[in-house]
Amino acid sequence: MTTFKRHIDTSLLPDDIFSYTDAQFYDVVKRIVGEGAAELFEIQSIRSPDAFLLIPDVFAILNIKCAALNSLKEKICLKSDDDLYIVKPGVKSQQQHITPSTSTKPNQSSSTVLVDEKYHRSFILKSITNWCQRYSSKLSLSEGVDYHLFLASTSDTNFTARIKCRCGSKINLVKLQKNFQLSNFYKHLVSATCNTTRASKKKSSKENFPNQINSNSNDDAPREVEGGVKRSSTSNAPQKKRFHPSHSK
């Protein structure tokens, strides 16, 4: 007998969902699943997709008799006559849309993406660029300058990834399912021991500062006038000499 697996649509998830933490992650849960689900994650301190995927059942906590959970149970559960709380089916089904894994039905053709070194490198570099844009408009990190990415293959499908920061630190990336997670690298960049982000912002400010100086200098530059005489735009026009008639005695 042929069995079918449900196809879970995860297209609503951002490409760099694994870099989301805390409020940013809860906002995605709230937008896709609902406010009650976001509250369920927050009350359990599920602060990232990494933590979420390591928990077998995020609804198991609702079986605990706890006054702090009563308001949450009222939002996402149905209460039976014998005081049993059952999670609403709609909440459970929507929750699967934020699970970063997909499956396809048997005998259904689908295009497959080759997960090779080129794929991993492109995903990691794009994720870092997106993180920089969210962190600060003045921040831009370049591979080969601010950090170096090293990918090694142990087989045709298994890869390891490591980033060497410009400050000298080496960060190993953890692979979960198909993609590498960069949360460890992001935490390092904002730590007190790393000056890469601060140096990049300072460099960006210096690059913009000379342009500002040149712009101001051009305003005060001497200008040529008719007759070949150069005058500054801020110089005063020559004043006519005043004659005071002398009083005869």
C-alpha positions as CSV (number, residue, x, y, z in Angstrom):
1,M,0.0,0.0,0.0
2,T,1.3,3.4,-1.0
3,T,1.7,5.9,1.8
4,F,1.8,9.6,1.4
5,K,3.7,12.2,3.4
6,R,2.3,15.6,3.9
7,H,4.1,18.4,2.0
8,I,5.0,21.2,4.4
9,D,5.3,24.6,2.7
10,T,8.2,26.5,4.3
11,S,8.4,29.2,1.6
12,L,7.1,31.7,4.1
13,L,10.3,31.4,6.1
14,P,13.2,33.9,5.4
15,D,16.3,32.4,3.8
16,D,18.4,33.3,6.8
17,I,15.9,32.1,9.4
18,F,18.6,30.3,11.3
19,S,20.2,33.7,12.1
20,Y,17.1,35.0,13.8
21,T,16.9,35.1,17.6
22,D,14.7,36.5,20.4
23,A,12.2,39.3,19.2
24,Q,13.1,38.8,15.5
25,F,12.4,35.1,15.7
26,Y,9.2,35.6,17.8
27,D,7.9,38.1,15.2
28,V,8.2,35.4,12.4
29,V,6.3,32.9,14.6
30,K,3.7,35.5,15.4
31,R,3.2,36.4,11.7
32,I,3.0,32.8,10.4
33,V,1.4,30.8,13.3
34,G,-0.1,33.4,15.6
35,E,0.4,35.4,18.8
36,G,-0.4,32.4,21.0
37,A,2.3,30.3,19.4
38,A,4.8,33.1,19.8
39,E,3.9,33.3,23.5
40,L,4.3,29.5,23.8
41,F,7.8,29.8,22.4
42,E,8.8,32.8,24.5
43,I,7.5,31.3,27.8
44,Q,9.7,28.2,27.2
45,S,12.7,30.4,26.3
46,I,12.8,28.9,22.8
47,R,14.8,31.8,21.4
48,S,15.9,30.6,18.0
49,P,15.1,28.0,15.3
50,D,18.0,25.9,16.6
51,A,16.4,25.5,20.0
52,F,13.0,24.9,18.4
53,L,14.2,22.0,16.3
54,L,15.8,20.3,19.3
55,I,12.6,20.1,21.2
56,P,10.5,17.0,20.4
57,D,7.1,18.5,21.3
58,V,6.7,22.2,22.0
59,F,3.2,21.6,23.3
60,A,4.2,19.2,26.0
61,I,4.5,21.9,28.5
62,L,0.8,22.5,28.3
63,N,0.2,19.2,30.2
64,I,1.7,20.8,33.3
65,K,-0.7,22.2,35.9
66,C,0.7,25.7,36.3
67,A,-1.1,29.0,37.0
68,A,1.3,30.9,34.8
69,L,0.2,28.8,31.8
70,N,-3.6,29.3,32.2
71,S,-3.9,32.4,30.1
72,L,-1.8,30.8,27.3
73,K,-3.9,27.6,27.4
74,E,-7.1,29.7,27.0
75,K,-5.6,31.1,23.7
76,I,-4.4,28.0,22.0
77,C,-6.3,25.1,23.6
78,L,-9.8,23.8,24.0
79,K,-10.9,22.9,27.5
80,S,-12.9,19.7,27.9
81,D,-15.7,19.2,30.5
82,D,-13.3,17.2,32.6
83,D,-10.7,20.1,32.6
84,L,-8.4,18.7,30.0
85,Y,-6.7,21.1,27.6
86,I,-6.3,20.0,24.0
87,V,-4.3,22.1,21.5
88,K,-6.4,23.4,18.7
89,P,-5.7,21.5,15.5
90,G,-5.2,24.7,13.5
91,V,-2.5,25.8,15.8
92,K,-0.6,22.5,15.4
93,S,-0.9,22.5,11.7
94,Q,0.3,26.1,11.3
95,Q,3.2,25.4,13.6
96,Q,4.6,23.0,11.0
97,H,5.0,25.9,8.5
98,I,7.9,27.2,10.6
99,T,9.7,23.9,10.7
100,P,12.6,24.2,8.3
101,S,12.2,20.8,6.7
102,T,10.2,19.6,3.7
103,S,9.1,16.3,2.3
104,T,7.5,15.4,-1.0
105,K,4.9,12.8,-2.1
106,P,6.1,9.6,-3.7
107,N,6.1,9.4,-7.5
108,Q,6.0,13.2,-7.6
109,S,8.7,14.8,-9.7
110,S,10.4,17.7,-8.1
111,S,13.5,19.7,-8.9
112,T,16.4,19.1,-6.5
113,V,19.1,21.5,-5.6
114,L,22.7,20.3,-5.6
115,V,24.0,20.9,-2.2
116,D,27.7,21.2,-2.9
117,E,30.5,23.5,-1.9
118,K,29.2,26.3,-4.2
119,Y,25.8,26.1,-2.6
120,H,27.1,26.3,1.0
121,R,29.5,29.2,0.1
122,S,26.7,31.1,-1.6
123,F,24.3,30.6,1.3
124,I,26.8,31.6,4.0
125,L,28.0,34.7,2.2
126,K,24.4,35.8,1.5
127,S,23.4,35.2,5.1
128,I,26.3,37.3,6.4
129,T,25.5,40.1,4.0
130,N,21.8,40.1,5.1
131,W,22.8,40.1,8.8
132,C,25.1,43.1,8.3
133,Q,22.3,45.1,6.6
134,R,20.0,44.4,9.6
135,Y,22.6,45.1,12.2
136,S,23.8,48.5,10.8
137,S,23.5,50.4,7.6
138,K,27.2,51.3,8.0
139,L,28.4,47.8,8.3
140,S,29.7,45.8,5.4
141,L,31.9,42.7,5.8
142,S,33.8,41.4,2.8
143,E,35.0,37.8,2.5
144,G,38.7,37.7,2.1
145,V,39.1,41.0,4.0
146,D,37.1,40.9,7.2
147,Y,36.8,37.2,7.4
148,H,37.9,34.0,5.6
149,L,35.5,31.1,4.9
150,F,36.9,27.6,4.8
151,L,34.8,24.7,3.5
152,A,36.0,21.1,3.5
153,S,34.3,17.9,2.3
154,T,34.4,14.6,4.1
155,S,32.4,13.0,1.3
156,D,30.2,14.1,-1.7
157,T,27.5,15.3,0.6
158,N,29.1,16.0,3.9
159,F,30.9,19.3,4.5
160,T,32.5,21.2,7.4
161,A,32.7,24.9,7.6
162,R,34.9,27.3,9.6
163,I,35.3,31.1,9.6
164,K,38.4,32.9,10.5
165,C,37.6,36.4,11.7
166,R,39.9,39.3,10.9
167,C,40.5,39.6,14.7
168,G,42.1,36.1,14.5
169,S,39.4,34.1,16.1
170,K,38.2,30.8,14.5
171,I,34.6,29.9,14.6
172,N,33.3,26.4,13.6
173,L,29.8,26.4,12.0
174,V,27.3,23.8,12.9
175,K,25.2,22.2,10.2
176,L,21.6,21.5,10.9
177,Q,19.8,19.6,8.2
178,K,20.8,21.2,4.9
179,N,22.3,24.5,5.9
180,F,25.1,25.8,8.1
181,Q,24.1,28.0,11.0
182,L,25.9,31.2,11.6
183,S,24.6,32.2,15.0
184,N,28.0,31.5,16.6
185,F,29.7,33.8,14.2
186,Y,27.2,36.6,14.7
187,K,27.6,36.3,18.5
188,H,31.3,36.6,18.1
189,L,31.0,39.7,15.9
190,V,29.0,41.6,18.6
191,S,31.2,40.4,21.5
192,A,33.6,42.6,23.3
193,T,36.6,40.5,22.2
194,C,36.0,41.2,18.5
195,N,36.7,44.6,16.9
196,T,35.9,43.6,13.3
197,T,32.5,45.3,13.2
198,R,33.8,48.4,14.9
199,A,36.8,48.6,12.4
200,S,34.5,48.2,9.5
201,K,32.2,51.0,10.6
202,K,35.2,53.3,11.3
203,K,36.5,52.6,7.8
204,S,33.1,53.4,6.2
205,S,33.0,56.7,8.1
206,K,36.5,57.6,6.9
207,E,35.6,56.9,3.3
208,N,32.7,59.2,3.5
209,F,34.5,62.0,5.4
210,P,37.0,63.0,2.6
211,N,34.1,63.5,0.2
212,Q,32.4,65.8,2.7
213,I,35.7,67.8,3.1
214,N,36.1,68.1,-0.7
215,S,32.6,69.3,-1.1
216,N,33.1,72.0,1.5
217,S,36.5,73.0,0.0
218,N,35.0,73.5,-3.4
219,D,32.6,76.0,-2.0
220,D,35.5,78.2,-0.7
221,A,37.7,77.7,-3.7
222,P,38.9,80.8,-5.6
223,R,36.8,81.6,-8.7
224,E,38.1,83.2,-11.9
225,V,36.3,86.4,-12.9
226,E,36.6,88.6,-16.0
227,G,40.0,90.1,-16.4
228,G,41.9,87.1,-14.9
229,V,41.5,88.3,-11.3
230,K,40.7,85.4,-8.9
231,R,38.3,86.1,-6.0
232,S,37.1,84.0,-3.3
233,S,33.3,83.4,-3.1
234,T,33.4,84.6,0.5
235,S,35.6,87.6,-0.1
236,N,34.0,91.1,0.3
237,A,33.8,93.4,-2.6
238,P,36.2,96.3,-2.6
239,Q,34.8,99.3,-0.8
240,K,34.9,102.8,-2.3
241,K,37.1,105.3,-0.5
242,R,35.2,108.0,1.1
243,F,36.4,111.6,0.9
244,H,35.7,114.0,3.8
245,P,35.9,117.6,2.8
246,S,38.3,119.7,4.9
247,H,37.0,122.6,6.8
248,S,38.7,125.9,6.0
249,K,39.6,127.9,9.0
